[in-house]
C-alpha cells in the first residue's frame, strides 16, 4: 500500500489525479464531497478504483461519526489533518485486510444511498402534490 495523500485544499490548485474532498469544519466534519468547498481537505488517489474505495470508506467513517472524538474548537468545531489522515489510513488498512467484506459494505452503502435518494424524490413529489391540491382555489 502506498502512503495516503491528504492535503489542505487550495482553491487555485487543479489536481491532475483522481481526487475527492473531505469537509473539515462544522459538525459534518469528515463528510466526503465530490466538489470542493472553502473548508476542506483533498484526498489524492492513484486511480479511479482507489478513489471509489476511499470515497465509500470515508462515507462510512462519516456516517459512523468516527471523527466526532477528534473535533476541536468551541464555536466552530473542526478536525485536524493528522487526525483525519490517521483515521482513514487505519480504516483503509483494515479494509484491505478484509477486502470481500469491505466490498459488501460498499455495495450496501450504495444501495442505501440510492434508496435515500428515491425517498427524497418521493417526498418532494408529495410536497408538490399537497401544494397543487388547493392551488386552483387560490387564483
C-alpha positions as CSV (number, residue, x, y, z in Angstrom):
1,X,0.0,0.0,0.0
2,X,1.2,3.5,-0.8
3,X,1.1,6.3,1.6
4,X,-2.2,8.1,1.7
5,X,-2.0,11.7,0.3
6,X,-4.3,14.1,2.1
7,X,-3.7,17.9,1.8
8,X,-5.5,21.1,2.7
9,X,-7.4,22.2,-0.4
10,X,-6.4,25.5,-2.0
11,X,-8.9,27.0,-4.5
12,X,-6.4,27.8,-7.2
13,X,-4.9,24.4,-7.5
14,X,-6.1,21.9,-10.2
15,X,-5.4,18.3,-9.3
16,X,-4.4,16.1,-12.3
17,X,-5.1,12.8,-10.5
18,X,-8.4,11.3,-9.3
19,X,-9.4,13.0,-6.1
20,X,-12.3,14.0,-3.8
21,X,-12.7,16.3,-0.9
22,X,-13.5,16.0,2.9
23,X,-15.2,18.7,4.8
24,X,-13.0,19.8,7.8
25,X,-15.2,22.3,9.7
26,X,-18.5,22.1,11.4
27,X,-20.5,19.2,12.8
28,X,-20.3,17.5,9.4
29,X,-16.5,17.4,9.5
30,X,-15.3,14.3,7.7
31,X,-18.1,14.3,5.1
32,X,-16.8,13.3,1.7
33,X,-17.6,15.7,-1.1
34,X,-17.2,15.5,-4.9
35,X,-17.0,19.3,-5.3
36,X,-14.7,21.5,-3.2
37,X,-15.7,24.0,-0.6
38,X,-13.7,26.6,1.3
39,X,-13.1,24.4,4.3
40,X,-12.0,21.0,3.1
41,X,-9.1,18.6,2.6
42,X,-8.4,16.9,-0.7
43,X,-7.5,13.2,-1.0
44,X,-5.3,12.4,-4.0
45,X,-5.6,8.8,-5.4
46,X,-3.6,6.8,-7.9
47,X,-6.6,5.6,-9.9
48,X,-10.4,5.7,-10.1
49,X,-10.7,2.3,-8.3
50,X,-8.7,3.6,-5.4
51,X,-10.7,6.8,-5.4
52,X,-14.0,4.9,-5.3
53,X,-12.9,2.7,-2.4
54,X,-11.5,5.6,-0.4
55,X,-14.6,7.7,-1.1
56,X,-17.0,5.0,0.2
57,X,-14.7,4.3,3.1
58,X,-14.9,8.0,4.1
59,X,-18.7,7.9,3.7
60,X,-18.8,5.0,6.2
61,X,-16.4,6.8,8.6
62,X,-18.5,9.9,8.4
63,X,-21.8,8.1,8.8
64,X,-20.5,6.2,11.9
65,X,-19.3,9.6,13.4
66,X,-15.7,8.4,13.6
67,X,-14.4,11.9,13.6
68,X,-16.5,13.3,16.4
69,X,-14.0,12.4,19.2
70,X,-11.4,14.4,17.2
71,X,-13.5,17.6,16.9
72,X,-11.8,20.7,18.3
73,X,-12.9,24.3,18.8
74,X,-15.6,25.8,20.9
75,X,-17.5,27.9,18.3
76,X,-16.9,26.2,15.0
77,X,-15.6,22.6,15.6
78,X,-13.0,21.3,13.2
79,X,-10.9,18.2,12.6
80,X,-7.1,18.2,12.3
81,X,-5.5,17.0,9.1
82,X,-3.3,14.5,11.0
83,X,-6.3,13.0,12.8
84,X,-8.2,12.6,9.5
85,X,-5.1,11.0,7.9
86,X,-4.6,8.5,10.8
87,X,-8.3,7.5,10.8
88,X,-8.5,7.0,7.1
89,X,-5.1,5.2,6.9
90,X,-6.1,2.8,9.7
91,X,-9.5,2.1,8.3
92,X,-8.1,1.6,4.7
93,X,-5.5,-0.8,6.1
94,X,-8.3,-2.8,7.8
95,X,-10.5,-2.7,4.7
96,X,-7.7,-4.1,2.6
97,X,-7.3,-7.0,5.0
98,X,-10.9,-8.0,4.7
99,X,-11.5,-6.9,1.1
100,X,-14.6,-9.1,0.4
101,X,-16.4,-7.8,3.5
102,X,-15.4,-4.2,2.6
103,X,-16.8,-4.7,-1.0
104,X,-20.1,-5.9,0.5
105,X,-20.2,-2.9,2.8
106,X,-19.7,-0.6,-0.2
107,X,-22.5,-2.3,-2.1
108,X,-24.8,-1.9,0.8
109,X,-23.9,1.8,1.3
110,X,-24.6,2.4,-2.4
111,X,-28.0,0.7,-2.3
112,X,-28.9,2.7,0.8
113,X,-27.8,6.0,-0.8
114,X,-30.0,5.2,-3.8
115,X,-32.9,4.3,-1.6
116,X,-32.5,7.6,0.3
117,X,-32.4,9.5,-3.0
118,X,-35.6,7.8,-4.1
119,X,-37.3,8.7,-0.7
120,X,-36.2,12.3,-1.0
121,X,-37.6,12.4,-4.6
122,X,-40.9,10.9,-3.4
123,X,-41.1,13.3,-0.5
124,X,-40.6,16.2,-3.0
125,X,-43.4,14.9,-5.2
126,X,-45.7,14.6,-2.2
127,X,-45.0,18.2,-1.2
128,X,-45.7,19.3,-4.8
129,X,-49.0,17.4,-4.8
130,X,-50.0,19.0,-1.5
131,X,-49.3,22.4,-3.0
132,X,-51.4,21.7,-6.1
133,X,-54.5,20.4,-4.2
134,X,-55.7,23.9,-3.3
135,X,-53.9,25.9,-6.0
136,X,-56.9,26.1,-8.2
137,X,-58.9,27.8,-5.4
138,X,-56.3,30.5,-4.8
139,X,-56.3,32.1,-8.3
